[in-house]
Amino acid sequence: MTAGGDLLVHGGTVVAPGGVATADILLQRGAIARVAPGIDAPADLERLDASGMLVLPGLVNSHMHSGENFNPGLYENLPLDVWFVHSHQVTRTEPLAAEGIYARTLLGATLMLESGTTSCVDFLYEAPEITLETLEPVVQAYRDAGMRATILLGVADKPFAASLPLSDGGAAASREAPPPSLERIMRLARDAVERWHEPGGMTGIGLGPSAPQRCTPELLDATLALARERGLVWQTHVLETKSQAYTSRHWHGASFVELLSERGMLGPEATLVHTVWLSDRDIDLMARTRTTAVHCLLSNLRLGDGIARLHALRDAGVRVALGTDGRGCDETLDMFELAKMTALVHKARGGDFTRWVTAADALDMCTAAASICTGHDGRTGRIESGRLGDLILVPLDAPALVPLHDPVRQVVYGAAGSAVRAAVVNGRVVVRDGQTVGVDRARLEAHAHRYAAESRAGERASDAARRETDGGAMYEEVERIDLDVNSYLRN
């Protein structure tokens, strides 16, 4: 396990649970030992001058896909089931070289760190499948960047085509590489946990069965059982699109949330990502079982999924965290941008203005509330004694903060991630003067260009085109069907 650092962050304007005040923060062995003005620390202790800076808890990205880090700008106006074919390369037969996977992961890590995200949940897909060999460079890249990362094994044991309500799903699936067996997936999961999982540390391994329609019930059961046994993070994508809402009703006569509930798979150990097409009953089931939702507003907007019922989720008492999703639908991975849009877009629903999402609510969804999604049991996301030492510094003379009235509102509504000047993770400074420490930027960018081209060359174009045609036809058919739920905006 990576040892935590000792550090004194002194003279900053600290955003803490008790309010905003000038204070020092003493970090010992990677954790916050004390927050107070004028802390008397040993002369040889490393110091970070935070005078003239606003000090906030490091942000948490509760759902992203590092496998998409080479994908910015590739796609526009594609619904999910068409976009997925290309973004996740379902027709690829050989993985990218380890050096390319390392560069791809490090690129995303630097983007997140330099925009204020100190911890992420990486729902990792690897085509054609994850192996220990493809996972190792992912772990190494996060460690080299100094980022706290929970890496979920994004797995499925159904072909992509079999996850769509297609009349010829079996024939279409036969044109894809066969998915790994349940036994192979679970052996990988146990081996990865034994090799890399650090409970409460910098690197976590978790389970990410892709979605109920892409996994057999046996895979869903086995991954959640292992997560409960070992205390691992478990996430799955649920009801992101109208097509998924239709699929669950067409195949099972119930929503996927209801099906998970019937199988005993909801609870505080489970996190459901997207949750756009929820019924009132779905929301009630999530609230009663204390199941967390991850809201990916910008991704959902980009892919035309609809808009999740955030107010209804929060009013019911469902814990909600924020995630950017991958760079194929959110180029920047900027959690400040996501927090701002979350606080703004949902006001457009109208209703009781006293219950609208506030800037503080949005910040909480990517700090304290998000800590549960990472497997750290609430130990990140607040600046107070006993929490993990993950901090970010934003200059008080940033345009959005002059004049200073309410730091949280002004940061959320006006400060982009580019304003971040320094970041501390596990008591160690990992970003100075806006740049990730120890990363050769020129070399990283050269590798990103090289391996992005190699990555795209690995997709079988003719098979991908057939999958795109299938997905497009299915999307058009489902759009003509009326359902009992609707998460689109209508004129």
C-alpha positions as CSV (number, residue, x, y, z in Angstrom):
1,M,0.0,0.0,0.0
2,T,1.2,3.5,-0.9
3,A,2.4,5.3,2.2
4,G,0.7,8.6,3.0
5,G,2.7,11.8,3.3
6,D,3.1,14.4,6.0
7,L,2.4,18.0,5.0
8,L,1.4,21.3,6.4
9,V,-1.0,23.3,4.1
10,H,-0.8,26.7,5.7
11,G,-2.6,30.1,5.4
12,G,-5.5,29.0,3.1
13,T,-9.1,30.0,3.1
14,V,-10.5,26.6,4.0
15,V,-14.0,25.3,3.0
16,A,-14.8,23.0,6.0
17,P,-18.0,21.6,7.4
18,G,-18.1,24.3,10.1
19,G,-17.8,27.1,7.5
20,V,-15.2,29.0,5.7
21,A,-12.2,30.4,7.6
22,T,-8.4,31.0,7.3
23,A,-6.7,28.0,8.7
24,D,-3.8,25.5,8.5
25,I,-4.3,21.8,7.7
26,L,-1.9,19.3,9.2
27,L,-1.7,16.0,7.3
28,Q,0.0,13.0,8.8
29,R,0.5,9.7,7.1
30,G,-1.9,10.8,4.4
31,A,-4.8,11.8,6.7
32,I,-6.0,15.1,8.1
33,A,-4.7,15.3,11.7
34,R,-5.8,18.8,12.5
35,V,-7.5,21.9,11.0
36,A,-6.8,25.1,12.9
37,P,-5.2,28.6,12.5
38,G,-1.5,28.9,13.3
39,I,-0.6,25.2,13.7
40,D,2.9,24.8,15.2
41,A,4.6,22.1,13.1
42,P,8.2,20.8,13.0
43,A,10.5,23.0,11.0
44,D,11.5,20.2,8.7
45,L,7.9,19.3,7.7
46,E,7.1,19.8,4.1
47,R,4.9,22.9,3.6
48,L,2.4,24.0,0.9
49,D,1.7,27.7,0.9
50,A,-2.0,28.2,0.5
51,S,-2.1,32.0,1.2
52,G,-4.3,33.6,-1.3
53,M,-6.0,30.3,-2.1
54,L,-9.4,28.7,-1.5
55,V,-8.8,25.2,-0.1
56,L,-11.5,22.6,-0.9
57,P,-11.8,18.9,-0.5
58,G,-10.6,17.0,-3.6
59,L,-13.4,16.2,-6.0
60,V,-14.6,12.7,-6.7
61,N,-15.6,11.4,-10.1
62,S,-18.0,8.6,-9.3
63,H,-18.2,7.1,-12.8
64,M,-15.9,7.3,-15.8
65,H,-14.3,5.0,-18.3
66,S,-10.6,5.3,-18.9
67,G,-11.0,3.1,-21.9
68,E,-12.5,6.1,-23.7
69,N,-9.7,8.5,-22.9
70,F,-8.6,8.5,-26.6
71,N,-12.1,9.3,-27.8
72,P,-12.8,13.0,-27.5
73,G,-14.5,14.5,-30.6
74,L,-15.1,11.3,-32.3
75,Y,-18.9,11.1,-32.0
76,E,-21.9,13.4,-32.2
77,N,-25.6,12.9,-32.5
78,L,-25.4,9.1,-31.9
79,P,-27.8,7.4,-29.5
80,L,-26.2,5.2,-26.9
81,D,-26.7,1.8,-28.6
82,V,-25.1,3.1,-31.8
83,W,-22.4,5.1,-30.0
84,F,-21.5,2.0,-27.8
85,V,-20.5,0.0,-30.8
86,H,-17.6,2.3,-31.6
87,S,-16.7,3.8,-28.2
88,H,-16.3,0.3,-26.6
89,Q,-15.1,-1.4,-29.8
90,V,-17.3,-4.4,-29.5
91,T,-15.8,-5.9,-32.7
92,R,-12.2,-5.6,-31.6
93,T,-10.3,-9.0,-31.3
94,E,-7.0,-7.9,-29.8
95,P,-6.3,-5.5,-26.9
96,L,-4.2,-2.4,-27.3
97,A,-0.5,-2.7,-26.3
98,A,0.3,-2.3,-22.6
99,E,2.2,1.0,-23.3
100,G,-0.9,2.3,-25.1
101,I,-3.2,1.4,-22.2
102,Y,-0.8,3.1,-19.8
103,A,-0.7,6.3,-21.8
104,R,-4.5,6.2,-22.2
105,T,-5.0,5.9,-18.5
106,L,-2.4,8.5,-17.5
107,L,-3.9,11.0,-19.9
108,G,-7.2,10.8,-18.2
109,A,-5.6,10.9,-14.7
110,T,-3.8,14.1,-15.5
111,L,-6.9,15.7,-16.9
112,M,-8.8,14.9,-13.7
113,L,-6.1,15.9,-11.3
114,E,-5.4,19.2,-13.0
115,S,-9.1,20.1,-12.9
116,G,-9.5,19.2,-9.2
117,T,-10.5,15.6,-9.2
118,T,-8.4,13.6,-6.8
119,S,-10.3,10.3,-6.7
120,C,-12.2,8.4,-9.4
121,V,-14.2,5.3,-10.0
122,D,-12.9,3.9,-13.3
123,F,-15.5,1.5,-14.8
124,L,-13.0,-0.1,-17.0
125,Y,-13.9,-1.8,-20.3
126,E,-11.2,-3.4,-22.3
127,A,-11.9,-5.0,-25.7
128,P,-12.1,-7.9,-26.3
129,E,-11.8,-8.6,-22.5
130,I,-10.0,-7.5,-19.4
131,T,-7.0,-9.6,-18.4
132,L,-4.4,-9.2,-15.7
133,E,-2.0,-8.2,-18.4
134,T,-4.3,-5.3,-19.6
135,L,-5.2,-4.3,-16.1
136,E,-1.6,-3.9,-14.8
137,P,-0.8,-0.8,-16.9
138,V,-4.0,0.8,-15.7
139,V,-3.1,0.3,-12.0
140,Q,0.5,1.6,-12.7
141,A,-0.7,4.7,-14.4
142,Y,-2.9,5.8,-11.5
143,R,-0.1,5.1,-9.1
144,D,2.4,7.0,-11.1
145,A,0.0,10.0,-11.3
146,G,-0.6,9.8,-7.6
147,M,-4.4,9.6,-8.0
148,R,-6.7,7.7,-5.8
149,A,-8.6,5.3,-8.1
150,T,-11.2,2.5,-7.7
151,I,-10.9,0.4,-10.8
152,L,-14.0,-1.6,-11.6
153,L,-13.8,-4.6,-13.9
154,G,-16.3,-3.8,-16.5
155,V,-17.5,-7.2,-17.6
156,A,-20.3,-8.9,-19.5
157,D,-21.0,-12.5,-20.5
158,K,-23.4,-11.7,-23.3
159,P,-22.5,-10.4,-26.8
160,F,-23.4,-6.8,-27.3
161,A,-26.0,-7.7,-30.0
162,A,-27.8,-10.0,-27.5
163,S,-28.4,-7.1,-25.2
164,L,-30.6,-5.4,-27.7
165,P,-34.3,-6.3,-28.4
166,L,-33.5,-7.5,-32.0
167,S,-35.4,-10.2,-33.8
168,D,-32.1,-11.6,-35.1
169,G,-30.1,-11.0,-32.0
170,G,-28.6,-14.5,-32.1
171,A,-27.3,-14.2,-35.6
172,A,-26.0,-10.7,-35.0
173,A,-24.2,-11.8,-31.9
174,S,-22.5,-14.6,-33.9
175,R,-20.5,-11.9,-35.7
176,E,-18.8,-10.8,-32.5
177,A,-15.9,-12.3,-30.6
178,P,-17.4,-14.6,-27.9
179,P,-17.6,-13.0,-24.4
180,P,-15.6,-14.6,-21.6
181,S,-17.3,-17.2,-19.5
182,L,-18.5,-16.6,-16.0
183,E,-15.7,-18.8,-14.6
184,R,-13.1,-16.8,-16.5
185,I,-14.5,-13.5,-15.3
186,M,-14.7,-14.5,-11.6
187,R,-11.2,-16.0,-11.7
188,L,-9.9,-12.7,-13.1
189,A,-11.8,-10.8,-10.4
190,R,-10.4,-12.8,-7.5
191,D,-6.8,-12.6,-8.9
192,A,-7.1,-8.9,-9.4
193,V,-8.4,-8.3,-5.9
194,E,-5.5,-10.4,-4.4
195,R,-2.9,-8.6,-6.5
196,W,-3.9,-4.9,-6.4
197,H,-6.8,-4.1,-4.0
198,E,-5.8,-1.9,-1.0
199,P,-8.7,-1.5,1.4
200,G,-8.9,2.2,2.3
201,G,-5.8,2.9,0.2
202,M,-4.9,4.5,-3.1
203,T,-5.9,1.6,-5.4
204,G,-9.2,-0.2,-5.2
205,I,-10.5,-3.1,-7.3
206,G,-14.2,-3.5,-7.7
207,L,-16.8,-5.2,-9.8
208,G,-18.7,-3.6,-12.8
209,P,-21.1,-6.0,-14.5
210,S,-22.0,-3.8,-17.5
211,A,-25.8,-3.7,-17.2
212,P,-28.6,-6.2,-16.5
213,Q,-29.3,-6.6,-20.2
214,R,-25.7,-7.4,-21.0
215,C,-25.1,-9.9,-18.2
216,T,-26.6,-13.2,-17.2
217,P,-28.3,-13.3,-13.8
218,E,-25.5,-15.7,-12.7
219,L,-22.9,-13.0,-13.5
220,L,-24.8,-10.3,-11.6
221,D,-25.2,-12.7,-8.6
222,A,-21.6,-13.8,-8.6
223,T,-20.1,-10.4,-8.8
224,L,-22.3,-8.9,-6.1
225,A,-21.6,-11.9,-3.8
226,L,-17.8,-11.3,-4.2
227,A,-18.3,-7.6,-3.6
228,R,-20.2,-8.2,-0.4
229,E,-17.7,-10.9,0.7
230,R,-14.7,-8.7,0.2
231,G,-16.2,-5.2,0.8
232,L,-15.7,-4.1,-2.8
233,V,-17.4,-1.4,-4.8
234,W,-20.1,-2.8,-7.2
235,Q,-21.7,-0.7,-9.9
236,T,-23.9,-1.4,-12.9
237,H,-25.5,0.8,-15.6
238,V,-29.3,0.8,-15.2
239,L,-32.1,2.3,-17.3
240,E,-29.9,4.9,-19.1
241,T,-32.1,5.0,-22.2
242,K,-35.6,4.5,-23.5
243,S,-34.5,1.4,-25.3
244,Q,-33.3,-0.1,-22.0
245,A,-36.6,0.9,-20.3
246,Y,-38.4,-0.9,-23.2
247,T,-36.1,-3.9,-23.1
248,S,-36.7,-4.6,-19.5
249,R,-40.5,-4.4,-19.9
250,H,-40.5,-6.3,-23.2
251,W,-38.3,-9.2,-21.8
252,H,-39.4,-9.3,-18.2
253,G,-42.6,-7.3,-17.7
254,A,-40.9,-5.1,-15.1
255,S,-38.1,-2.5,-14.9
256,F,-34.5,-3.5,-14.3
257,V,-34.6,-1.9,-10.9
258,E,-37.6,-4.1,-10.0
259,L,-35.7,-7.1,-11.2
260,L,-32.6,-6.3,-9.2
261,S,-34.8,-5.8,-6.2
262,E,-36.5,-9.2,-6.6
263,R,-33.1,-10.8,-6.7
264,G,-32.0,-9.1,-3.5
265,M,-29.4,-7.0,-5.4
266,L,-30.3,-3.5,-4.1
267,G,-28.7,-2.1,-1.0
268,P,-25.9,0.1,0.3
269,E,-23.4,-2.2,-1.4
270,A,-24.9,-1.4,-4.8
271,T,-24.6,1.7,-7.0
272,L,-26.8,2.2,-10.1
273,V,-25.4,4.5,-12.8
274,H,-27.5,6.8,-14.9
275,T,-31.0,5.8,-13.7
276,V,-32.6,8.1,-16.2
277,W,-35.8,6.2,-17.0
278,L,-37.0,5.5,-13.5
279,S,-40.6,5.1,-12.4
280,D,-41.9,6.2,-9.0
281,R,-41.7,2.6,-7.8
282,D,-38.0,2.3,-8.9
283,I,-37.1,5.4,-6.9
284,D,-39.0,4.1,-3.9
285,L,-37.1,0.8,-4.1
286,M,-33.8,2.5,-4.3
287,A,-34.6,4.8,-1.3
288,R,-35.9,2.0,0.9
289,T,-32.8,-0.2,0.2
290,R,-30.3,2.8,0.5
291,T,-29.0,2.1,-3.0
292,T,-26.9,4.9,-4.4
293,A,-27.4,6.6,-7.8
294,V,-24.7,8.1,-10.0
295,H,-26.0,11.0,-12.1
296,C,-24.1,11.6,-15.4
297,L,-26.0,14.7,-16.6
298,L,-23.5,15.8,-19.4
299,S,-23.2,12.3,-20.8
300,N,-26.9,11.8,-20.8
301,L,-27.4,15.1,-22.6
302,R,-24.7,14.3,-25.2
303,L,-26.2,10.9,-26.1
304,G,-29.8,12.1,-26.1
305,D,-30.7,9.7,-23.2
306,G,-33.1,12.1,-21.5
307,I,-32.7,13.7,-18.1
308,A,-32.8,11.8,-14.8
309,R,-35.3,12.8,-12.2
310,L,-32.8,14.2,-9.8
311,H,-35.3,16.2,-7.6
312,A,-37.5,13.0,-7.2
313,L,-34.4,10.9,-6.2
314,R,-33.2,13.4,-3.7
315,D,-36.7,14.1,-2.3
316,A,-37.1,10.3,-1.7
317,G,-33.8,10.3,0.2
318,V,-31.7,8.5,-2.4
319,R,-28.0,9.3,-2.1
320,V,-26.8,10.8,-5.5
321,A,-23.2,11.2,-6.6
322,L,-22.0,12.7,-9.9
323,G,-19.9,11.1,-12.7
324,T,-18.7,12.5,-16.0
325,D,-18.8,9.2,-17.8
326,G,-16.1,8.7,-20.5
327,R,-14.4,11.1,-22.8
328,G,-16.4,9.8,-25.7
329,C,-19.3,11.9,-24.3
330,D,-17.5,14.3,-21.9
331,E,-14.2,15.5,-23.3
332,T,-12.9,17.3,-20.3
333,L,-13.7,15.0,-17.3
334,D,-14.2,18.4,-15.5
335,M,-16.2,17.9,-12.3
336,F,-16.6,21.6,-11.7
337,E,-18.3,21.9,-15.1
338,L,-20.5,18.9,-14.2
339,A,-21.4,20.4,-10.8
340,K,-22.4,23.7,-12.4
341,M,-24.6,22.1,-15.0
342,T,-26.2,19.8,-12.4
343,A,-27.1,22.9,-10.3
344,L,-28.5,24.7,-13.3
345,V,-30.2,22.3,-15.6
346,H,-32.6,20.8,-13.0
347,K,-33.9,24.2,-12.1
348,A,-35.6,24.2,-15.6
349,R,-38.1,21.6,-14.2
350,G,-39.7,24.4,-12.2
351,G,-41.7,23.5,-9.2
352,D,-41.0,24.6,-5.6
353,F,-37.9,26.8,-5.9
354,T,-37.0,26.3,-2.3
355,R,-36.2,22.7,-3.2
356,W,-34.1,23.4,-6.3
357,V,-30.6,21.9,-6.3
358,T,-28.1,24.4,-4.8
359,A,-24.4,24.9,-5.5
360,A,-23.7,23.3,-2.1
361,D,-25.8,20.3,-3.0
362,A,-23.9,19.9,-6.3
363,L,-20.6,20.2,-4.6
364,D,-21.6,17.6,-2.0
365,M,-22.6,15.2,-4.8
366,C,-19.0,15.2,-6.0
367,T,-17.3,15.2,-2.6
368,A,-18.8,13.8,0.6
369,A,-21.8,12.0,-1.0
370,A,-19.5,10.5,-3.7
371,S,-17.0,9.0,-1.2
372,I,-19.3,6.0,-0.6
373,C,-19.0,5.1,-4.3
374,T,-15.3,4.8,-4.1
375,G,-15.3,2.3,-1.2
376,H,-13.8,4.8,1.3
377,D,-16.8,4.8,3.6
378,G,-17.1,8.6,3.7
379,R,-13.4,9.2,4.5
380,T,-12.9,11.6,1.6
381,G,-14.8,14.7,0.6
382,R,-14.6,16.8,3.8
383,I,-11.8,18.8,5.4
384,E,-11.9,17.7,9.0
385,S,-9.8,15.6,11.3
386,G,-9.7,11.9,10.5
387,R,-10.5,12.3,6.8
388,L,-8.1,11.3,4.0
389,G,-5.8,14.1,3.0
390,D,-7.1,14.9,-0.5
391,L,-7.3,18.7,-1.1
392,I,-7.4,21.2,-4.0
393,L,-6.4,24.9,-4.1
394,V,-8.0,27.6,-6.3
395,P,-6.7,31.2,-6.3
396,L,-8.9,33.7,-4.5
397,D,-8.2,36.1,-7.4
398,A,-9.8,33.8,-10.0
399,P,-12.3,36.0,-11.8
400,A,-15.3,34.1,-10.4
401,L,-14.2,34.8,-6.8
402,V,-13.8,38.5,-7.1
403,P,-15.4,40.0,-5.0
404,L,-15.8,37.1,-2.6
405,H,-19.2,36.6,-1.1
406,D,-20.0,32.9,-1.0
407,P,-17.0,30.7,-2.0
408,V,-19.0,27.6,-2.7
409,R,-21.6,29.3,-5.0
410,Q,-18.9,31.2,-6.8
411,V,-16.7,28.2,-7.3
412,V,-19.5,25.9,-8.5
413,Y,-21.2,28.5,-10.8
414,G,-18.1,30.3,-12.0
415,A,-14.8,28.4,-11.7
416,A,-13.8,25.9,-14.3
417,G,-11.4,23.1,-13.4
418,S,-8.6,25.1,-15.2
419,A,-8.6,27.4,-12.2
420,V,-7.1,24.7,-9.9
421,R,-3.4,25.5,-9.1
422,A,-2.5,22.6,-6.7
423,A,-3.8,19.3,-5.6
424,V,-2.9,17.0,-2.7
425,V,-3.7,13.3,-2.6
426,N,-2.9,11.1,0.4
427,G,-0.9,13.9,1.9
428,R,1.3,14.4,-1.1
429,V,1.4,17.3,-3.6
430,V,0.5,15.8,-7.0
431,V,-0.3,19.0,-8.9
432,R,1.8,22.2,-8.6
433,D,1.2,25.4,-10.7
434,G,-1.6,23.6,-12.5
435,Q,0.6,20.7,-13.8
436,T,0.8,17.0,-12.6
437,V,4.0,16.4,-10.8
438,G,6.5,14.0,-12.5
439,V,4.6,13.6,-15.8
440,D,6.5,14.2,-19.1
441,R,3.8,16.1,-20.9
442,A,5.4,16.0,-24.3
443,R,6.0,12.3,-24.1
444,L,2.5,11.6,-22.9
445,E,0.9,13.6,-25.7
446,A,3.1,11.9,-28.3
447,H,2.0,8.5,-27.0
448,A,-1.6,9.6,-26.9
449,H,-1.6,10.5,-30.6
450,R,0.2,7.3,-31.6
451,Y,-1.9,4.9,-29.6
452,A,-5.2,6.6,-30.3
453,A,-4.6,5.9,-34.0
454,E,-3.7,2.3,-33.3
455,S,-6.7,1.9,-31.1
456,R,-9.1,3.0,-33.8
457,A,-7.3,0.7,-36.4
458,G,-8.2,-2.3,-34.2
459,E,-11.9,-2.0,-34.9
460,R,-13.4,-4.3,-37.6
461,A,-15.1,-1.7,-39.7
462,S,-17.5,-4.0,-41.6
463,D,-18.8,-5.7,-38.4
464,A,-19.0,-2.3,-36.6
465,A,-21.1,-1.0,-39.5
466,R,-23.5,-3.9,-39.1
467,R,-23.8,-3.3,-35.4
468,E,-24.4,0.4,-36.0
469,T,-27.2,-0.4,-38.5
470,D,-28.8,-2.9,-36.0
471,G,-28.6,-0.3,-33.2
472,G,-30.0,2.5,-35.3
473,A,-33.0,0.4,-36.5
474,M,-33.8,-0.7,-33.0
475,Y,-33.6,2.9,-31.7
476,E,-36.0,4.2,-34.3
477,E,-38.4,1.4,-33.6
478,V,-38.4,2.0,-29.8
479,E,-38.8,5.7,-30.3
480,R,-42.3,5.0,-31.8
481,I,-43.4,3.1,-28.7
482,D,-45.2,4.7,-25.8
483,L,-44.0,3.7,-22.3
484,D,-45.3,4.3,-18.8
485,V,-42.2,6.5,-18.1
486,N,-40.8,9.4,-20.1
487,S,-37.5,11.2,-19.4
488,Y,-37.3,13.3,-22.5
489,L,-38.0,17.0,-22.7
490,R,-40.9,17.6,-25.0
491,N,-42.0,20.8,-26.8
